[in-house]
């Protein structure tokens, strides 16, 4: 699904780092903050204006897992797969969220409301099994609670709080 990208939003980032090819990671982080991912059009503009070869940009983008080349959802759901969460049923939490949203790990819903990902550890082992929705951590989850948190957002038509 093609999206219209407002490249005027890119100008302040490029101006701020003008002539600083050594700040590539920072520039990419700021571009991703603007668009929630790294649109190809934005990377092409970065390459032209900062005189950074596309090969170098893609080498950095594909090396670091923090960068995304596809649009992401407004709500980012991270399900912990760490040892404590795994032992306490983390895979059941993931299954419940996948069923509720109709997507699997690493995917985004077609309406761009949700992106689902698994993470090695969220640092809340005492709350296992746990998941994070946007900036909110939910612990001692059951599959039905996880599904309710996701479906609650569907009813509110806004970001999960």
C-alpha positions as MATLAB code, in Angstrom:
seq = 'XXXXXXXXXXXXXXXXXXXXXXXXXXXXXXXXXXXXXXXXXXXXXXXXXXXXXXXXXXXXXXXXXXXXXXXXXXXXXXXXXXXXXXXXXXXXXXXXXXXXXXXXXXXXXXXXXXXXXXXXXXXXXXXXXXXXXXXXXXXXXXXXXXXXXXXXXXXXXXXXX';
ca = [
       0.000    0.000    0.000;
       1.803    3.146   -1.192;
       1.840    6.025    1.228;
       2.326    9.706    0.503;
       5.412   10.907    2.312;
       5.659   14.578    3.245;
       9.328   15.212    2.546;
       9.070   18.737    3.949;
       9.173   17.082    7.386;
      12.662   15.869    6.536;
      14.131   19.351    5.971;
      14.670   20.274    9.654;
      16.513   17.008   10.298;
      18.789   17.468    7.295;
      19.443   21.130    8.114;
      20.292   20.291   11.719;
      22.948   17.790   10.620;
      24.102   19.517    7.426;
      27.470   18.242    6.289;
      27.747   15.731    9.137;
      27.933   12.334    7.480;
      29.463   11.045   10.713;
      26.045   11.516   12.367;
      24.308    8.968   10.112;
      22.833    6.862   12.925;
      21.493    9.951   14.687;
      20.044   11.274   11.431;
      18.351    7.933   10.727;
      16.921    7.846   14.252;
      15.486   11.330   13.800;
      14.015   10.488   10.400;
      12.416    7.386   11.884;
      11.026    9.476   14.733;
       9.306   11.710   12.167;
       7.805    8.937   10.007;
       7.797    5.924   12.419;
       9.924    4.101    9.843;
      12.500    4.953    7.165;
      10.688    5.669    3.885;
      12.742    5.013    0.763;
      11.993    8.531   -0.502;
      13.474   10.004    2.688;
      16.585    7.828    2.402;
      17.052    8.900   -1.223;
      16.805   12.563   -0.207;
      19.272   11.979    2.652;
      21.693   10.321    0.243;
      21.501   13.199   -2.252;
      21.642   16.086    0.189;
      24.210   14.669    2.609;
      26.240   13.016   -0.162;
      26.123    9.661    1.590;
      26.042    6.644   -0.741;
      22.829    4.606   -0.546;
      24.991    1.528   -0.004;
      26.314    3.040    3.236;
      22.836    4.081    4.381;
      21.409    0.606    3.736;
      24.427   -1.035    5.394;
      23.631    0.857    8.605;
      19.842    0.469    8.365;
      19.993   -3.284    7.817;
      22.656   -3.852   10.478;
      20.761   -2.286   13.383;
      17.445   -3.838   14.426;
      16.158   -0.478   15.678;
      15.514    0.679   12.112;
      12.402   -0.195   10.111;
      11.997    0.008    6.351;
       8.255   -0.730    6.390;
       5.481    1.373    7.929;
       4.709    0.502   11.540;
       1.520    0.695   13.525;
       0.469    3.546   15.790;
       0.531    1.033   18.646;
       3.669   -1.052   19.108;
       3.143   -4.264   21.060;
       6.239   -6.027   22.382;
       5.808   -9.467   23.899;
       8.668  -10.647   26.089;
      10.339  -13.938   25.145;
      12.904  -13.855   27.964;
      13.523  -16.879   30.155;
      11.202  -15.876   33.005;
       8.384  -14.965   30.620;
       8.936  -18.103   28.553;
       8.753  -20.347   31.617;
       5.596  -18.585   32.817;
       3.679  -18.817   29.543;
       4.912  -15.961   27.382;
       4.231  -17.951   24.220;
       0.550  -18.154   25.210;
       0.473  -14.358   25.516;
       1.966  -14.035   22.040;
      -0.545  -16.541   20.632;
      -3.465  -14.605   22.165;
      -2.292  -11.266   20.758;
      -1.641  -12.805   17.332;
      -5.159  -14.282   17.288;
      -6.756  -11.030   18.420;
      -4.957   -8.915   15.810;
      -4.732  -11.444   12.986;
      -0.991  -10.844   12.558;
       2.185  -12.627   13.609;
       5.486  -11.512   15.106;
       7.099   -8.810   12.980;
       3.898   -7.844   11.163;
       1.702   -4.753   11.130;
      -2.060   -4.714   10.749;
      -3.259   -3.484    7.336;
      -4.848   -0.399    8.944;
      -1.450    0.504   10.496;
      -2.925    0.477   14.002;
      -0.692   -2.266   15.445;
       2.785   -3.681   15.000;
       3.659   -6.832   16.900;
       7.162   -7.865   17.837;
       8.863  -10.149   20.286;
      11.819   -9.007   22.347;
      14.486  -10.952   24.202;
      13.710   -9.319   27.556;
      11.850   -6.220   28.703;
      13.509   -6.195   32.118;
      10.365   -6.968   34.083;
      11.145  -10.561   35.036;
       9.301  -10.310   38.363;
       6.146   -9.512   36.357;
       6.449  -12.459   33.957;
       4.821  -13.079   31.606;
       4.866   -9.484   30.444;
       4.297   -7.310   27.407;
       4.715   -3.643   26.558;
       2.165   -1.653   24.568;
       3.662    1.649   23.479;
       5.269    2.825   26.750;
       3.037    0.843   29.128;
       4.224   -2.403   30.722;
       1.670   -5.076   31.576;
       2.734   -7.908   33.865;
       1.525  -11.234   35.214;
      -0.505  -11.517   32.041;
      -2.947  -14.213   31.064;
      -3.884  -14.817   27.433;
      -7.380  -13.403   28.016;
      -5.967  -10.253   29.684;
      -3.590   -9.718   26.758;
      -6.468  -10.040   24.282;
      -8.573   -7.598   26.346;
      -5.820   -4.974   26.354;
      -5.617   -5.147   22.572;
      -9.398   -5.225   22.068;
      -9.850   -2.302   24.492;
      -7.928   -0.178   22.018;
     -10.194   -1.329   19.177;
     -13.206   -0.002   21.063;
     -11.615    3.344   21.980;
     -10.286    4.148   18.491;
      -7.189    5.753   19.995;
      -3.737    4.766   21.120;
      -3.620    2.178   23.872;
      -2.965    3.877   27.209;
];
